[in-house]
Amino acid sequence: MTVAERERLHDAAAALMYHNGRPAELVAAQLMAVTTSDHPWAVEVLRAAADTALRRGAPRTAARYLRRALLDGSLAGEARARLLIDLATAERGFDPAACERHISQAIPLLTTARLRAAAALRISPSIVVLGPPSAIDLLHQVAEDLGPAASLEGTARDVALRLEARLRHAGHEDPAELATAVERLSALGDEPPLLTPAERELTAVLLNAAVLTARWPAVEVSRLANRILEREPATSDQVHSPLPLVVIGLVAADSVRGISSWLAMERQTRRQGGTVVDALVNVQQAMVLSARGRVAQAREYAERAVRLAEVHWQETGVVSTLALTRVALDLQDSALIERILDGPGRRRSSSLALTAALQFVKAAQDAEQGRWTSALETLLACGRQLEASGWRNPVLFSWRPWAADLQRRVGDPCAAGALAEEELLRAAEWGAPVALGRALRVKARLTDGDQGVRLLRESVDVLRASANELELARTLLLLGKRLRPGGGEAAAVLREAAALASACGVPRLVERIRAADGSGAAAAPPEATLTRTERTVTSLVGRGLTNQEVAAELGVSSRAIEKHLTSSYRKLGVSGRRELIELLPRMHS
């Protein structure tokens, strides 16, 4: 059979299926084998098939249908522009460069400023990375053509507000732009309008500026962020908007207890197979778990996000690495720290957030190896860079507590005290319990006698109102060591610290607590506390089976296996799968 004969038969099969009402994707499968087709309905069938593929979470398949539709020589003007926009929408989840290119091709074919602006908004924003200059220039161009939101109504006004949100977020590393954004937020009043998605997007961006600069108190940030979430449906499309910034704001405000249910709804509504969507949702889950101190669980999500980001670095690499660096610092895991420093982040991005995170990780490596002066210099340089950019939030960028401790170690208590006082002032102004409790603990480390104990008790009281159980465990450990050795109160404090540290999955902290309590009461829970199912699951994992393979072996869902593993990590005081596998031989010896 010749190529021409084969194409003729596929074309005939497509026509037969179409006229007999077969599903669009079945018809499209025949059209994909034909170079060109004269059927007047071919383009619409391919578009319908692409829409079906998108709904089932197959954007690459949708893009193939749409690229085939573009081969139709009769398409011109707005009809071709609409097809290019559909293709860009499919591509933004896996090829943002192609998405931007196709939007740029579509815009000159559109006849109104509103349509051109709406098309430009199909380009996904970068959450923590500066967008490509070409994309920002395109947004400026269409925004100027459209005009300010105050002069518009209806759909045009919504488009203008969303453009303003994107352009303001493009300046999130510029202190002047951040200050202007905070002023714009304040001008909206105590109850900014949040009725439309456009109003919520703009408010999310402006609120992020208030978070980065710590110009608004945490309680006000939390109140407004939760108002946004209450009005925002949980859909996977949010990853293509600035709305994920709200999660960062709630993490910084130490107000994450309400996010988990919202993220659970988002996870249920997202489409399967959307790699970028899955990566960003995993990042959000890791951030929330880290903010609660649940480091072992956070590591699972962060590691999964990093794996998904390996082939989608431009869209998700930076935020995934940021989530993993937070986990590495909390665990003080030298192997994980080394892996992050050797990873692609250092070479691929100039993002301020990632630069700061990598400097933190490098300082941790130096401190672990006894190079305290080098670690201190790295942290101080990082702090100066963050301050110069207007990033002053004591929760997101807590470099002073660490630098104060290093100043103490290198023998400069005056400099350490100054940093501790400055951190305490910043934390009090911001008002998040986790920041204030940590700052009180830092000051207590530099204060001897009863005054130091009083500060630690105050830190404990503050941190009991925080979502972060790991920070509470750290303060309880220090308080237990300061109290009368062998006393009943000290033992009780250390037992509570051990339970929290074990639940958080931080083995090194558990070991430090055990060393502080000679009675052994702070030891991590033994493997005997595992249920029969948990022992079976951990045994299968130790044989090298994946979660999916364990689920198939036991006839349950992968989600059930994840729950059993998470519970096992907590009971055994390990941070994840690797440490569990290392522990198993000792458990059964």
N, C-alpha and C positions, 0 to 999 in steps of 0.2 A: 504494500500500500504506500502510495506517495504521500508526502507531507500535505499537498493540496487536498488529496482525497480524504485524508484523516481529518483535516480541519473542516472540510465540507460536512462530514458525518457528525462531528461534534456540534457544529452550528445547527444542523438539522435536529439533533437530539435536544439541544437547548430550546429550539422553537417548539418541538413536540411537548417537552416538559412544561414550558411556559403556558401554552394554550390549554394544557390539562390541569393547570392550577397547582403545579408542584411548588414546594418551598423555594424561596429565592436563592438560598445557598446551593441547592441541588442544580438549579439552572445556571447559577454563576460558575459552578465547577466545570460545566461544559464550555461556557464562554471563555474561561481562562485558558482553554486549549486552542483558542482561535485568535489569530493575530488581529484581525479586524472583523467587524460584523455590521451588516446593513440593517439589522432589526431596529426599529425606532424605540423599542422598549429596553434595549440592552443596557443602556447607562443606568436607567432607574432600577433595573433588576440588580445590577452590581452594587448600587448605592444601598438598596434594601438588604442585600446580603452582607454588606459591610456593617450596617447598623445592627443586624442580628449577631454578627461576630463580636462587635463591641459589647453588646449586652451580655454575652456569655464569657467575656473576659479574654478575647483573642484579638488584641489590637494589631498584631503583625499580619494576621490573616485579613483583617479589615483593610489594612493598608494595601495589601496585594490586590484586593478587589478594586480599590479606588484608583490605584496606579493603572490597572488595566482599563478602567473606565475613561481615564484621561487620554488614552490612545484614540478615542473617537474624534475624528477630525472635524465633526460638525459642531463641537463645543466651542463657544466663544463668549466673550463678555462676562456678564454676571453669572451665567450658567457655569462657565468654566471656573470662575472665582469660587462659587459655592462648593464645587467639587474639590478644589484645592484646599479650602478651609476644612472640609470634612477629612481630607487626607492628613492635614496638619494636626487636627484634633486626635486622630488615631495615633499619629507618630509621637506626640508630645510625651507619651509615657515610656518610650524606648529610644527615640532619636530626636532630641530637642533641636539639634542643628538643622535637620531636615524640616522639622516643624516650622522653625523660624524662616527658612528659605521659601517654603511654600506659602506662608502667610505674606511674605514680601512680594511674591509673584501675584498673589490674589488681590492685594490692596489697590494697585493701579486700575484693576478691572471693575472696581466697585464705584458706584455713582454718587454716594452720599457720604458725608463726614461721619455720620453715626455708624453706617455699615463698616467703614474702614476702621473706625475705633474699636467696634465690637470684634472685628477680625483680629486685630492686634492683641486683644485680651485672651485669645486662644493660646498664646505663648505662656507656658507655665512660669510663675515667678520662682526665683531662687530664694529659699527661706533664710539661710545663713551665709550665702555666698553672693557677691556682687554679680549681677547678671551681665551677659555679654554686652559690650558697648554698642554693638549694632542693634541689639534688641531694645536697649534703652533709648537710643536715638529714634528708633521707629515709634516707640511709645510717645516720646516728646512730639514728634511730627504729627501724629494723629490727634493728640490732645490739643495741640495748638489749632488744628483745623476745626475741631469740634467746639472748643470754647469752654469756659469755666462752668461748673455745675450750677452755680447760682443763677446763671442766665438761661438754664434749660429746664425742661419738664419731662415727666414720664420716663420712657426707656432711655432717651438721650441723657437725662440727668443721671440715671443709674450707671450708664457707661462712663460718664465723666467722673463720677465718684470712684469707680473701680480703677480708672486710669490714674487718678490722683493717688490712690492707695499704692499702686505699683511704683509710681515715680517717687513717692516719699520713701518707700522702703528701699529703693535703689540708693538712697543716701544714708543708710543706717550705719555707715562707718565714718560719717562726717559729723563732727560735733555741732557745727552750725545748723546742719539740716535736722539733726536730732532735736536741738533746742526749738527750732521752728515747728517741728511736728508736735512737741509737747504743748507749745502755745496754742496750736490749732486744736488740740484735744481739749484744753481748758476752755477755749472759746465755745465749744459745743455745750457747755453747761454740765450740771450734775447728772443729768439723765440724757446722754447723747442718743439721738434717734437710731433705733436698731430694727426697724420694721422690715427693711429690704435686705437681701444679701449684699448689695452694694454698700449700704450704710454699715453693715457688720464688718465687711472687709476693710473699709477705711478705718473704722474704730479699732480693729485688731492691729493695724499697722501703727496707728498713732499711739495706742496703748503700749506696743512693743518699745517705742521710743521712750515712753515714761518708765518702762521696766529697765532698759539698758542704762539709762541715766540715773535711775532711782530718784527721779524728780517728783513722783507721786508716792505716797505711803502704800505699803503692801496691802493693807486692808481695803483701800480704794481700788487698787488694781484687781484684787480678788473679786470684789463686788461687781465690777464692770465686766471682767472676764467671764464670770459665771452667768451674768445676764446675756452675754453673747451666746454661750453654749446652750442656755435654756431656749433660745430662739432659733438655733441653728440645727437643721436636721442632720443626722449622722449619715453621711454618704461618702463614697470613695472619691467623688469629684473634689472634695475639699483639699486634697493634696495638690490640686492645680490652682490653688488660690492662696492668699496670705493667712487664711484662718488657722493653720497649725501654729501660728505665732501665739495664739491664745494659750496653748498648752505650755509653752515656754514661760509665759507670764504667770501662770498658776504654779508652776514649779518654783519660780523665783519667789513668789509670795508665800510659799510653804502652805499651799491650799490645794492639795491634789486629791483629797479624799473623794471628791465628787467626779473626778475625771474618769475613773476606772469604768464606771457604768456607761459613760458616754462613749468611751473607746470600745467597750464591748459591743455596743449598738453599731458603731462604725465597722467593727470587724465582721459583724453579721451581714451588713449591707454591702460590703465591698465585693467586687466581682473576683472570681477565681482567675489565677494566672496573670494578674496585673503585677508584674515584677516590681515596678517603681512604687506602686501603691502599697504593696506588701512591705517593701523595705521601709517606707516612711511610717507606716502604722507600727511596725516593730520598733522603730526608733522612738516613737511616742510612748509606747509601752515601757521601753527601757528607761526613758527619762522619768516617767511617773514612779516606776519601781525603785529607781535610784533615789528619788526624792523621799521615798518612804524608808530608805535604808535597806531595802530587800535586794541585796547586791547579787546573790546567787541567781535569783530569777531574772534580774536585770541583765545579767551577763548572757543568759540564754537568748533573750530578745536581741541584744546588741550584736552578738555573734551572728545570729541569723540575718540581721540587717546588713552586716558587713559582707556576708557571703552573697547576698542578693545584689549588693552594690558593686561587686567585682566587675560585672559587665555593664554597669550603668553608673560609672563613677561621677560623671558630670551632674547627674540629677540627685544622687543619694550618697555619694562617697563621703562628702564632708560631714553631713549630719550623722551618718552611721559611725564614722570614726570618732566624732565628738561623744557619742553615747558610749562607745567602748573605752575611751580614755577616762571617762568618769568612773566606770566600773574598775578599771585597772588601778586608779588612784585609791579608790576605797578599799580594794583588796590588797594593795601593796604587792601586787603580783609581778615580780621582776621579769618572768618569762613573757607575760602578756605585754608589759611595758616595752620590752625589747622588740617584740613583734610589731607593736604600733610604730616605734621609731624607725624600724626597717621597712615599714609599709609604704604604700604609694602616696599617702597624704602629704609628706614632706616635699615631694617633687611635683605634685599636681595642682596645688591650690595656694593662692595668696590670701585666702580668707582670714580676716583678723581673728575670728572665733577659733578656727583651726590652728592658726599660728600660736595663739595663747595656750590652747590645750596641749599642743606639742611641747611648748616651753615648760608647762607644768610637768609633763611626763618626763622630760629630760632632767628637770630639777629633781624629780623623785628618784630617777636612776642614779644621779650623782650623790644624793643624800644616802641612798641605800649602800653605796660603795664608799661612804665616808668622806666624800668630797664636798664638805659642807659649804666652804667658801664659794666654790663654783656654783652649787645649787642656789645659794643666796643671790649671787650676781645675776643668775638667769631669772629668778623670780622678781628681783627688783627691776630689771630691764623690762620684763613682761608687764609689771605694774605701771611703769612709766608709759608704755605704749598704750595700755588700756585707758589710762587717765587722759592721755592726749587725744584719744578718740571719743571721749565723753562716756565711756563704758565704766560705770561706777557701782554697779549692783554688787552688794557683798555676798549674795547667794550664788549667783552665776559665776562670779570671778573672785573667789575667796583666797586671794594670794597673800594678804597681810597676816592672817593667823599662822600660816606656814612660815613666812619670812620672819615673823617675830620669834618663832621657835628656833629657827636657824641662827638668828642674831644671838639668842641666848647661848646656843651651843658653841658659837665661835668666840664667846666671851665679851659681848657688847650688850649688857643688860639695859643700858640707857636707850639705845636704839630699839631694842626689843620692846621696852615699855612704851615708847612713843608710838610704835606701830600698833601695839595692843590697844592703846587709848584711842587712836584714830579709828581702828576697826570697831571698837565699842560704840563710838559716836556714830559712825556710818550705819551700824546695825540698828541702833536705837532709832535713828531717823527713818530707816526703811521699815522696821517694825516686824519683820518676819521672825517667828519664834526660833527657827533653826539658825538664823544669822546671829540673833541676840544671845542665844544659849551658847553657841560656839565662841562668840567674842568674850563672854564671861569666863568660859573655861580657859581661853588663852591668857586672860589677865590673871586668873587664879594660878596658872602654872608659874607665873612670875612673882607670885605673892606668897610669902611664908606665913606660918602660924594660923591663928584663928581667923584672920581676915581672908586668907586663901580658902579655908574650909567654908566660910560664909559665902564667898563668891561661887564655890562649887555647888553649894546647896541651892543658891539662887539660879544657877545654870540648870540644875536638875528640874526645878520648879518650872522654869520657862520651857524647857525641852519636852516636858510632859504634855504641853499644848501643841507640840510640833508633830507633823506626820513622820518625821525622820527618826526611826528607832535606833539607827546606828549611831547617830550623834548622842542620843541619850545614853547608849551603852558605853561610849567613850568617856562621857563625863562621870558616869557611875563608877567606872574603873578607877579613874583618878581620885574620886571621892573616897572609895573604899581603901585605897592605898594611903590616903591622908588620915583616915580615922584610926582609932586605937587598934593596933594589930591584935587579932584574935578575939576582938570584941564582938558582941552579938550584932550590933548595927553594921559593922564592917562586913561581916559574913553575909548578912542579908542583902546589903548593897551589891556585893560581888556576885551573889547568886542571881540577882535580877540582871546584872550586867551580862552574866554568862548566858542566861536564857535569851536575852535580846540579841546578843552577838551570834549565837548559834542559829536563831531564827532568821537572822539577816544573811547567814551563810558567809561569815568572814572568819576563816580558820585562824589566821594570825592573831586576831583580837581575842579569840577564845583561848589561845595558848597563853597570851599575856595575862588574861584574867586568872587562868589556872595557876600560873606562876605566882600571882599576887596572893592567892588563897591557899595556904599550905594544907587546909583540910580536904582539898580535892572536891569541894562542893561545886566548884565552877567548871568541872570537867564537862566536856561536850556529851550530849546524850549518847548512850551506847547503841550499837546496831540492834540490840534486843528490842528497842522501842519500835522497830519497823514492823508493820503489819505483814501478814503472810504474802499478800499481793505485792507489797513494796519490795519484800525480799526476792520474790520471783522476778519482778521487773528489773531490779538492780543486777541480779545474776545474769539475766539475758543481755543487758547492756554491757556487762563485763565480758561477755563472749563476743562483743563487737557488733551486735545487732543495732540497727537504726531504730528510731521510734516507730516508724511505719512497720518494720519487720517484727518488732515486739508486739505491736498491736495486732498484726495478722496471726502471730503465734498464739496469742491469748484470746483472739476473737473479740477485741474491743476497739474503740476508736483511738486515733493518735492523740486526741485531746485528753482522753483518760490517762494515757501513758505519761503525757506531760505533767498532769496533776500528781500522779504517783511519784514521778522523779523529783518534782519540786518539793514535795513533802519529805522525800528521802534525803535530799540535799540539806534541808533545814534540820532534820533530826540528827544527821551525821556531822553537821558542821562543815560541809564542803561547799565550794563555790560553783561547782558545775560537773559536767560529765567527765572531764579529764581527771579531776581530783577524786571523783568517785571510783573510777577505774583503778587509780593508783592505790586507793584504800582497800579495795575488795580482797586482795590477797591477804592482808593483815586481818581482815574481818573473819576469814575462814581458816586462818592458821591455828 
